Amino acid sequence: MEIVPLDGNVGAEVRGVDLTEPLGDAELGTLRQAFSDHLLLVVRGQDLAGADHDRFIRYLGPLETFDNGAQVQFMTNKKVENAAEAGSARLLFHNDGAYREHPRAGTSLYALEVSPTSPPTSFANGVRAYESLPADLQEEVGKLTAFHMLDLEDPYGESNRQRITELRPGRTVEEVRHAVHPAVITLPHSGRKALFVSEFYTSHLVEYGESSGEGESLLQTLFAALYADDNTHSHHYTDGDLVVWDNLAVQHARSGAVDTNPRHLRRLVLRSVDW
């Protein structure tokens, strides 16, 4: 097994491994260290059954059960059972489930059938973004909390920033999914710190208030650190590619709209990163 860092200062490619076979102890140790160090792993050219995908992701922790009781979803433009409600428009950078009390710990996608015209998934490194901030700004942001939200009934919500001040007429905060989390979180498995605000789900910084220009200016400073070109990586899928990332440390985006050509990916979520 070989671990090769990707460009953009986030992620690594895992080479020389066949995921249709169980990993040995030495390979497991290498895999887990790579995930802890690089936060995003890419394995190319795998011909996997569902059980193979499940086994590999369980090396990193237990699988999450979705609201419908299933443990697998599909990010897809096909009509299949357990298709995720992710629409077809561009998706802004986000951490999955930040609007929940307990955000997702990790996410994996496996490309079953993806056309060359399919938009890539882009990734941003929240750990490196935090570490790039001046010490005084790290200290300031470390004392703040952020309000995250998602209005599932907003027809344009999938490609626009979610903000309390921009709720549609008649909608209230109580009617949308929302949660408050620290703006800087500590990763449970490594102790590293990461920015936990996003251009999709973060409405505002609580201590500044929902309409504060100063608070919004600070958020834009954090977004600039997160989404800088040298802090992001885009993965263009081919069939058989598997990606898995730490959802608390790494944000992701769908960097374009999905057309009518196939884009069919199998999705698993980690309830925790635990080994």
C-alpha positions in Angstrom: 0.0 0.0 0.0 1.3 3.4 -1.0 0.0 6.8 0.2 0.5 9.6 -2.3 -0.5 13.2 -1.3 -2.9 15.0 -3.7 -2.5 18.6 -4.8 -4.3 21.4 -3.0 -3.0 20.5 0.5 -5.9 18.1 1.2 -6.1 14.4 0.7 -4.0 11.5 -0.5 -4.4 8.7 -3.0 -4.1 5.1 -1.8 -2.4 2.9 -4.3 -1.5 -0.7 -4.6 -4.6 -2.1 -2.8 -7.4 -4.3 -3.9 -10.5 -3.5 -1.8 -12.3 -6.7 -2.8 -10.0 -8.4 -0.3 -9.9 -7.7 3.5 -6.9 -5.6 4.6 -4.2 -7.0 6.8 -3.1 -5.5 10.1 -0.2 -3.6 8.6 -2.4 -2.2 5.8 -5.0 -1.2 8.4 -2.5 0.8 10.4 -1.3 2.6 7.2 -4.8 3.3 6.1 -5.9 4.8 9.4 -2.8 6.9 9.8 -3.3 8.2 6.3 -6.9 9.1 7.0 -5.9 10.9 10.2 -3.0 12.8 8.5 -4.6 13.6 5.1 -8.4 13.7 6.0 -9.4 12.7 2.5 -8.5 9.4 0.8 -9.0 8.5 -2.9 -8.8 4.9 -4.2 -9.0 4.5 -8.0 -10.0 1.7 -10.3 -11.9 -0.6 -7.8 -14.5 -3.1 -8.9 -16.5 -3.3 -5.7 -19.6 -5.1 -4.5 -21.6 -3.2 -1.9 -20.2 -5.4 0.8 -16.7 -4.5 -0.2 -17.4 -0.8 0.0 -19.1 -1.3 3.4 -16.2 -3.3 4.8 -13.6 -0.8 3.7 -15.5 2.2 5.3 -16.1 0.2 8.5 -12.3 0.1 9.0 -12.7 3.8 9.9 -15.7 3.5 12.1 -19.4 2.4 12.3 -21.8 3.3 9.6 -24.6 5.8 10.1 -28.2 4.8 9.7 -30.2 7.3 7.7 -33.6 8.6 8.6 -35.4 5.9 6.5 -33.5 3.1 8.3 -31.1 2.3 5.5 -27.3 2.6 5.7 -26.7 3.2 2.0 -27.8 6.1 -0.2 -27.2 7.0 -3.8 -26.1 10.3 -5.1 -27.7 9.8 -8.5 -29.7 11.2 -11.4 -31.3 7.8 -11.9 -34.6 6.8 -10.4 -33.5 4.3 -7.7 -34.4 3.3 -4.2 -32.7 5.3 -1.4 -31.6 8.2 -3.7 -30.3 11.1 -1.7 -32.3 14.4 -1.9 -29.4 16.5 -3.3 -31.0 17.9 -6.5 -29.0 18.5 -9.6 -27.7 22.1 -9.2 -24.2 23.2 -8.0 -23.8 22.6 -4.3 -21.8 25.1 -2.3 -19.0 23.9 0.1 -20.4 22.4 3.3 -20.0 19.8 6.1 -22.7 17.2 5.8 -25.4 17.6 8.5 -23.9 20.7 10.1 -27.5 21.8 10.7 -28.0 18.7 12.9 -27.1 18.4 16.6 -24.7 15.7 15.7 -23.0 16.3 12.2 -21.9 13.4 10.2 -18.4 12.2 11.1 -17.3 11.1 7.6 -18.7 10.4 4.1 -17.7 8.1 1.3 -18.8 8.0 -2.3 -18.1 5.2 -4.8 -18.5 5.8 -8.5 -20.7 3.1 -10.0 -21.4 4.9 -13.3 -20.2 8.4 -13.9 -20.0 10.1 -17.3 -17.1 12.4 -18.4 -19.4 15.4 -18.2 -20.2 14.8 -14.5 -19.2 17.6 -12.2 -16.4 16.9 -9.8 -16.6 16.9 -6.0 -14.3 19.6 -4.6 -12.8 19.5 -1.1 -11.6 22.2 1.3 -9.3 21.6 4.2 -10.7 23.1 7.4 -7.7 22.1 9.5 -5.2 23.9 7.2 -7.5 26.9 6.9 -7.6 27.3 10.7 -3.8 26.9 11.0 -3.3 29.5 8.3 -5.0 32.2 10.4 -3.0 34.7 12.5 -2.8 33.7 16.2 -5.0 36.5 17.3 -7.7 35.6 14.8 -7.5 31.9 15.9 -8.1 33.0 19.4 -11.0 35.2 18.5 -12.8 32.7 16.3 -12.1 30.0 18.9 -14.5 31.8 21.3 -17.4 32.0 18.8 -20.3 29.8 17.7 -22.0 29.6 14.4 -25.7 29.1 13.5 -26.2 26.5 10.7 -29.5 25.9 8.9 -31.1 24.2 6.0 -34.6 24.9 4.6 -35.6 21.7 2.8 -38.6 23.5 1.2 -36.6 26.3 -0.4 -36.6 25.5 -4.2 -33.4 27.4 -4.7 -31.7 26.4 -1.4 -29.3 23.8 -2.8 -27.2 26.4 -4.5 -27.6 29.4 -2.3 -26.3 30.4 1.1 -28.7 29.6 3.9 -29.4 32.6 6.1 -32.0 33.5 8.6 -32.2 37.0 7.2 -33.1 35.6 3.8 -35.8 33.1 4.8 -38.7 33.2 2.4 -41.8 35.2 3.5 -43.9 33.2 6.0 -41.0 30.8 7.0 -39.7 30.8 10.5 -36.5 29.5 12.1 -38.6 26.8 13.9 -39.7 25.4 10.5 -36.1 24.8 9.2 -33.4 22.4 10.4 -30.9 24.3 12.4 -28.1 23.8 15.0 -25.4 25.8 16.7 -21.8 24.6 16.8 -18.4 26.1 17.8 -16.8 27.9 14.9 -13.7 26.0 15.6 -14.0 22.3 16.5 -11.5 19.8 17.9 -11.3 16.6 15.9 -12.1 13.7 18.4 -9.5 11.3 17.0 -6.5 13.5 16.6 -7.0 16.7 18.7 -6.4 18.9 15.7 -8.6 22.0 15.2 -10.6 22.9 12.2 -12.8 25.7 11.0 -16.5 24.7 11.1 -18.3 27.4 9.1 -19.4 27.0 5.5 -20.6 29.1 2.6 -23.7 26.9 2.4 -25.1 26.2 5.8 -23.7 28.9 8.1 -26.2 31.7 8.5 -24.2 33.9 11.0 -21.9 34.0 14.0 -24.2 33.9 17.0 -22.2 36.3 19.2 -22.4 39.0 16.5 -26.1 38.4 15.6 -27.9 37.5 12.4 -27.8 40.9 10.8 -24.3 42.0 11.8 -22.1 43.4 9.1 -19.0 42.9 11.3 -19.9 39.3 11.8 -20.5 38.7 8.1 -17.1 40.3 7.3 -15.4 37.9 9.7 -17.2 35.0 8.1 -16.0 36.1 4.7 -12.4 36.2 6.0 -12.8 32.6 7.2 -14.4 31.6 3.8 -11.4 33.1 2.0 -9.0 30.9 4.0 -11.2 27.8 3.5 -11.7 28.2 -0.2 -8.3 29.5 -1.3 -7.1 27.7 -4.4 -4.2 26.2 -2.5 -6.5 24.8 0.1 -8.9 22.9 -2.2 -8.8 19.8 -4.4 -11.3 18.7 -7.1 -11.8 15.0 -7.9 -13.1 14.2 -11.3 -14.7 10.7 -11.1 -14.1 7.7 -13.3 -16.0 4.5 -12.7 -14.5 2.5 -9.8 -13.2 5.6 -7.9 -13.8 5.6 -4.1 -13.4 8.7 -2.0 -13.8 9.0 1.8 -13.3 12.1 3.9 -13.5 13.3 7.5 -16.6 15.4 7.4 -15.7 17.5 10.5 -12.3 18.5 9.0 -13.0 18.6 5.3 -15.8 20.4 3.4 -17.1 19.3 0.0 -19.0 20.9 -2.9 -20.5 19.7 -6.1 -18.7 22.1 -8.5 -21.3 22.3 -11.2 -24.7 21.2 -12.2 -25.6 17.6 -13.1 -26.7 17.0 -16.7 -28.7 14.1 -18.1 -25.7 11.8 -18.5 -25.2 9.2 -15.8 -23.9 10.3 -12.4 -24.5 7.4 -10.1 -22.5 7.1 -6.8 -23.0 4.9 -3.8 -22.9 6.9 -0.5 -22.0 5.7 3.0 -21.7 7.9 6.1 -19.6 7.3 9.2 -21.4 7.7 12.5 -18.0 8.2 14.2 -14.4 7.9 13.3 -13.4 5.2 15.7 -10.8 2.5 15.7 
